[in-house]
């Protein structure tokens, strides 16, 4: 099992959701707002206000997927997220040792 994380442009989320949900066996995803800045310096902040607001809105996508789906998911994420411009984002994969669904079973009580 792997965790796929991607940082992408927010406007790409509707299309990404549509494309990924169409895949058989798609395990679902979590989306979070994120702020970021790249390593390239285009603008040097001149005061503290600029220093604290010199970030670009991004979205973090997290997917826990079976090993056999990882390449397919990566291909789709990159295809949808690419604009050809600097700042399109980043995607990476890490190993997941164990993952469990948290479920509340209705009607089950312990004594």
N, C-alpha and C positions, 0 to 999 in steps of 0.2 A: 504494500500500500504506500502511496506517495501523497505528499501535500504539494499542490501547485499554488504558487502565489504570483500574482501579477499586479503591477502598478500601471494603470492606464488612464487615458483621458476620460473624464466623466461622460462626455457625449457619446462614447462608444458603448456604454452599458446596455441601452435598449437593444441594439443589434446583437451584441454578444449574448445576451440572455436568450434572444430568439434563436440564434444559431445553435447554442449549446443545448437548449431544451429540446431541440429537434433530434439530437443524437440518442440512439437507443442506449439505455442504461446510464444516462447522465445522472450522476449522484447528487447534484445540487451544488450551490455555491453560497458563500457569504460575501457581502459587499460592505465595505467601510469607507468613509470619507478619509482622505489623506491630503497632506500638504507636502510639497517637496521642491527641491531645487537641484539642478544638475551640477556637474563639475565644471562646465564651461562658464566663464564669466562674461556676461553681456552687459551687466549694469552693476556698478559698485555703489552700494548704499552710502548716503552721505550723512544720515542721522539715524537715531535709534528707531524712529517710526518706520523708516524704510527698511532698516535691518530686520525688524520684526514682521514685516509684511511682504518681504521679497521672496515669496513662495508661490508656486503654481498649484491650483486645485487639481487633485488627482483622486483616483478611486483605487482601493486595494481589493482585489478579488482573491478569495481563498477557496480551494476545492480539495477535498480528500477523495482520492480516486484509486481504483485498483490499478496495479502496475500495467495491465494490458490496455488501459484507456489513456495513459499519460501522453503518448506521442500524438494521438488523435486530438486530445484536448489542447495540447500545446500548439499544434498546427492551426486549429481554429481560433485560438486566442490571438496568436500573432497575425493571422490573416485579417481578422476583424479590427484589431487595434492599430494596425499600421497605417500611417498617413504619409510617411516618407519624410517627415519633419523631425528635427531635433526635439526630444521631449515626448516621443510616442510612448515611452515607458520601459518596463523591464519585466521579465517573467523568469521564475526559477522553480526548481523542484527539490524537495527534501524527502528523506525517508520518514515514514511514520511507523514506529514500533508497535503501537497498539491504538485502537480507536473504538469507542463504545458509544452507541446511541443512548441518550438519557430519555427514558420514557416513564410516564406515570401510568401505572396500571390501575384502572378504575375498579373499585370494589375489593381491592386487596388491602388488608390491614394486618399488621403484626401485633401480637399480644405481648 
